């Protein structure tokens, strides 16, 4: 029943409802709404009935809108700001504002706010999951020299190639920068890549790197990693987290995907080891069948932070998520649109801003969604081949 019918029903019986004045003020025809309803004039009936129909329609709109996709215009602004504090960028379409809302509220409907998978789901609105990694316990001070094999890997890394297998400074399959280490394995040949870290300090450390596999390999473990200390040549046991005389390796399983995969382990340096040198080794598995390559990049080794930490690693050149996003330095929100063929913020030199200089939208987004007390940062790595 329309508001006009109700008005006419309850008006005094001696009031003439057929006059021009009555019709103009109250209305006497069934309303014809315009969709969407933005203002009361979008109802074509008498002035009072217009307002009442508008109020009824607005209440119905609010109570029936169960998802953000049903909101538009000013109402969308109000809802987004109420729940997130986000304001519309001048000229930003409803669809792009909804994307930013969903990244915070929907999180791909992840039920938890305290997991790294939730963070991945939030960022997947802007960056595809193929080009993003969420890493816990990142390192601020890396003890590895030339970790991405960019400066002078022949000087900073030691190769052992006694047989037909070789180590190549590959310039086409890198994860970060312009090079990576390719361990080109041949069945039956021994191969290793190593670097010595001097005067290590006591405490828990984190060893991390990225690996990718390619080729024909008949086993499941194409790579093994070892740590050896200088004083007595003891090896670190990554399972028991103790140092021992017997050789011990961290076995890296073959990647199931074709992309780079992050590897991470914890290393305990006891008080008595402080000041010693530690050598990191990457080995192939002797006698492993087949000819294959393992690519290694962005090797990091350093003291664990005193508090929980998480970083979002975004890979340049990877296709983005639902929307493309352009981010310039500054404290304003970015412009989100479909007119970018890559995530164009990668061209901005803002990496130094993580220490408190420039602030990016992604940094602010991570601050909003991460658990309280967890240190966080966003890192962008560039590579020329995806």
N, C-alpha and C positions, 0 to 999 in steps of 0.2 A: 504494500500500500504506500502511495506517495505521500509526501508531506502536505501537498495541496488538498488531498482528500481528507486528511486528518484535520487540517485547518477549517475547511468548509463544514466538517461534521460538528466541530465544537464552537463555531461562531454563533452568536445570538441569532435566533430564528427570525427576528424582525430586521436584521441587517440585509440590505439588498446586495446579493453577491454577483449581480449581473452588470453592475456599473463599471465604467472604464476605470474609475479610481480604485475600486476594489481589486479589479484584475491586475492593475499595475503594481499595487502594493503587495497583495497576497498571492495572486495567481489563481487561475481556475482551469488550467489545462495540464495534462500529464506532461511532466518534464521530459526533455530530450537531452541526455548527458553527452558531452564531448569527451572522448577518451584520448589521452589521459586527462584526468581532472587536475588542473593546476590551480584554479581559482574558482570562486563562486560563480563568476559570470559564465563558466563553462556549462552551467545548467540553464536551459532556456525556459524559464517560467517566471512567475512573479517575484519581486524583490525579496520578500520575507521567505517564500518557499525556496528561492534560490539558496539563501543562506542556510536554511535548515537541511536542504538536500545535500549541500556541500559538507556540512558538519557530519551528517549521517554517512555520507560516502567516505569522508576522511577517517572516521572511526572504524568503518568497515574495512577500509584499506589497511589501517594499522593492525587491526586485530587478525586479519586474514593473511598478512604478509609474513610467512614463516621463514623465508630465505631472503638474503640480501638482493638477489636478482629481481625481486619484485619492487624494490625501492628505486626512486628516481628523483632527480632534481634536488630541490631544497630538502625534501624528506630524507633522501639518501645522505646528504651532508649532515643532517642532524643525527641520524643513527650512527654513521661512521665516527663522527666526532665524539658522541656520547660514550661509545664503547672503546675507542682506541686513541682519541685525541688527535687523530689525523685530520687535517683540513684539505679541502680541494685546492689543487694548483690552478691558477687562472687559466682558463681554456681547457682544463682537463675534462674529458668525457666521462659519463657515468660508468662506462665499462672499465676504464682504467682505474677509476677510484675504487670500484668493487674489487679489482685484482689486489690492490694494496690492503683493503679490508680483509679479504680472504686469507692473505698470507699471514695475518696476525691472528685472526679468529678461527677460521676453518682449519688451517694447518693440514689440509688433505684429510680432515676428520680424525687426525691422530688424537687418541684419548689422553695422552700424557703431555704435560708441560716440562718434564724434567729428563728427557732423553735426547740423545744426539739425533735420533730418527725424527723427532719432532722438529729440530732445527733444520734438518734436511728437507722436510716437508714444507716448512715455511719458505725456504729459499728456492724451492723447486717452482714457485710461481714466476720467478725471474730468471733462473738458470736451470738448464736441464740437469737431471740427476747424473747423466753421463759425464757432465763437465764439472762436477762438484764433489768435494770430499769434506766430511765433518770429522775432524781429528781431535781426540782428547789428549791432554797432557802434552802440549806443544813446547818447543824449546825456544828460549829467548836468546841465549848465547850459545852459538854453535861452535864446537871445538874442532870441527873438520875444516881443513883448508881446501878451498876449491870444491865445495860440495856438489856443484852441478857441472863440474868438468869444463868450466868456461875459461878460466884464466890461463893455466898452463898444466894440463893434466899429466903430461909426460914428466914434468918436474915434481908435481905435488903427490902423484900416485905411483906406486910401484907395481909393475906388471911381472908376472912369472909365466912364461910361455915356452916350456921345454919341448913341446911336441908340435903337432900340426894345428892345434887350437890357437886362436888369437884373441886379443883384446883390442877393440877398435873404438876410437873416439868418434862415435856416429853423429852425423850432422843432419839426419832426417827423421829419427825416431825419438827425439828427446821429449822429456816431460816438462822441463823448465830450462829456458834459455836456448842456446844454439847447439848444445852438444849433450850427449849422454855416453855412458860406458856400455859398449856392447861386448859381452862375453860370448864369442862365437865358438861353441863347443863342437868337438868332434869325438865320437865314441872312442874311449880308451885313452884319450889325452888328458893331461893334468893342466890345470889353469887356475891362476889366482890373481886377485887385485887387492892391494893393501895400502894402508896409511897408518902412521904412528902418531898418536896424540901424546904430547909431552906434559909431564908434571900435572897429572890429574888430581882433582881434589876429592875428599871423601864425600860420601852421601849417595843417595839414589840418583841414577842417571837414566836418560831415555835415549835409545838408539832407534832411529827411524829412517826410512828410505822408501823409494817407489820402484817397483819392478814391473816389467812386461815380458811376456814369453812369445817366442815365434819359432816355428820350425817343426821338425819331426822328432818327437821324443817318446821313447817307449816306456818310460817310468813315470813316477809321480813327484819326485823331488829333483828338480834340475839345478838347484842352487843351495849352498850351505854357507853359513856365516860363523866366524869364530872371533873371539877376543882373547888376546894373550898378553900377560903382563911381563914387564921387563926383568923384575928381580929374580924370579925363579922359573920363568917360562910357563907358569900355570895358565890353564884355560878357564874361561868362565862357562859355567854350566847354566844355560838359560832356563832350565826347568827347575833346578833346586836353588838357583840364585846364589851359588857358592863357587869359589875358585878351587880347582882341582888339578892334580898332576896329569891325569889322563886327558887325551884330546877330546874335546867336546864341541859339537856344532849345533847351531840353530838351523833346523831344516826348513827351507822355504818351498812350499808346495807349488806346483804348476798353476798358473793363473787359469781360471775357468773362462774368463772373458778376454777380449783382445785389448782392453784398455789397461793403462797403468793401475796397479793396485798398491795401496799403502801398506807398509810393513812396520811394525813397532814392537820393541821389547824393552824391558826394564833391566838395568844393570846396577848392582849394588857394589859400591866402592867402599870397603871397610876402612876404619881409621888407620890401620897399619899400612895401607896402600897409598896414602896421600903422598904426592910428590913423584910417584912412579910414572913410567911411560906405559901406554897401552896401545897395542897394534890391532887394528881392525882388518880382518881378512874376508874377502868374498871368494869362495871356491866353487868349482864345479864338482859334481859327484863322480869320482873316478870309476870308469867302467860303465857309466850309464849309456844305454843304447841310443843311437840316432845322432843326427846332426841338427843342432838347434842353437838359438841365440837367447840369452837373457839380457835385457836392457835394464840398467840401473841408473837412477838419477836422484838428485836432491837428497844427498846423504847428510843426516844430522845426528850429532851426538853431544849431549850436554846435560847439565844438572837439571833435575826436575824442579818445577816451580814449587814454592812452599804452599800453594793453594791450588784447588782444582782449576783446570783451564780447558778451553775448547777453541778451536779455530775452524773457520770455513775457508777451504781452499777452492778457489774458482779458477778454472783452466781457460785461458784465452783461446778463441777460435772454435769453441764448442757451441753448438746451437743453444739458444736460450729456451726458457720455459714458455709459459702461456703468453707472456708479453716481452717485448724488448725494452730495455731500460737504459737511459742515458744519464750518466752521473758526472757532474763536474764538481770541482772542489768547492767547499763552502758549507754553510749550515742550512741551506734551503733544500726542500724536497726536490727530487729529480723530475724530469719530464718523462712520462711513460707513454710509449706509442708503438705503433706497428711499422713505422717508417724507417726503422734501423735494421740493417741486415746482419749486424753483429752487436754485441753488447759494447756500445761505443765508449763507455767510460774507461775501457781498458787502455785507451790512448792517453789518459791523463796520468801524470806522474804524481800519484797521491800515496804511494807506499810509505814514504817517510812520515806521513801524517798519523800513522798508528801510534806514535809516541805522544800524541796530543796536539799535533799541528792542525792539519786540515781534517775535517770529519766527513765521511761519506755516508750516503743513505744506508748502505749495507751495514756499516758499523753501528749506526743508530738502531737499525732493525734488529741486529743481533743483541744489542744491549736490552732491547725490549722483551725479547723472547727467552733469553738464557736464564737458567736458574740463578737465584740470588747467591752471591758469594763466589761465583765462578768467573774467573778472568777470561776474557775473550778477545778475539781479533779476526779480521777478514784478511786473507792473503790472496793476491792474484798472481798466478804464474803464467808466463807467456811461452808459447811454443809455436813453431811454424807448421807442424804437421799434426793432425788430429788422428 
